[in-house]
Amino acid sequence: SDLESKVKGYAEAKQAAEQQVESLTDTAQKQHSALQGEVSSLQSEVESLQATLKTQNEANGRLSHDSSELRAEVARLEEQNSRTASELAALKERQAEEKARLEQNNSELSAELESARKAAKAGEEQTSKLFAKCKAYQTRVLG
């Protein structure tokens, strides 16, 4: 009866460890997917701002030879370019931070997953040993 209780306990521990592995895997995949979406969104923003910056630079080139009214427009566009470049730099910095955060999360989740896998394997080994002892006991007792 004590042996059966231990077997049942090991089986429950094994099942709990397997569920933990599945849960951690699911969580890791969801976080990875969400963070990949954020990174992709930031990359799209960067590309859009780069295209805007290129367009504005081309417009500046066309306007530079015109009258003082056109020169005032050039100055306005240059100021906007500066803001866009600042936004682009900030977005690139944010993208790098998000990437580092994603890598850190992935690293932590991988470590948790590995720990859970080791626990599941240890539970399997203990259960296997216990079943072998039960079988030997059963053979001895029942002949």
Protein Blocks (a to p, Z undefined) as FASTA:
>chain_A
ZZmmmmmmmmmmmmmmmmmmmmmmmmmmmmmmmmmmmmmmmmmmmmmmmmmmmmmmmmmm
mmmmmcfklmmmmmmmmmmmmmmmmmmmmmmmmmmmmmmmmmmmmmmmmmmmmmmmmmmm
mmmmmmmmmmmmmmmmmmmmnZZ
